[in-house]
């Protein structure tokens, strides 16, 4: 069972909301392989970790999970023949723990696939976290050379979602 810690949880009027947030974080942690989970909202920081594991330090991102053992990277389709060396490719990484979805709804065309040209700010996927659908935007422009995760698969904070050729 995860242990719960709350820092700066807010006033007495926000206590019911704080408990709801903590309950959802515990459920999310229980359903993942992450060891810790942090959430910051305004001045409040919420941290949940599995028993025996210290909570990770807070980061400005919405959700943070400590990296887990090897094998958490999603298996995706093989990379297309990329003219640029791997080191020249830029990575789009997951800013949170959740479930990756490549399309806005089942059966719809994916936001981005190998060969898709993206610009900074273009939505490339959705990550569902705590029953909220979060649109993930490209931070770099270029052509998608590799999709690194499969649809509806769990992702960790910092996990590579896409590799982009900025010169493509």
Buried (B, 14 or more C-beta within 10 A) or exposed (E): EBBBBBEEBBEEEBEEEBEEBBEBBBBBBEEBBBBBBBBBBEEBBBBBBBEEEEBBEBEEEBBBBBEEEEEBEBEBEEBBEBEBEEEBBBBBBBBBBBBBBBBBEEEEEBBBBBEBEBEEEBEBBBBBBBEEEBEBBBBBBBBBBBBBBEBEBBBBBBBBBBBBBEEB
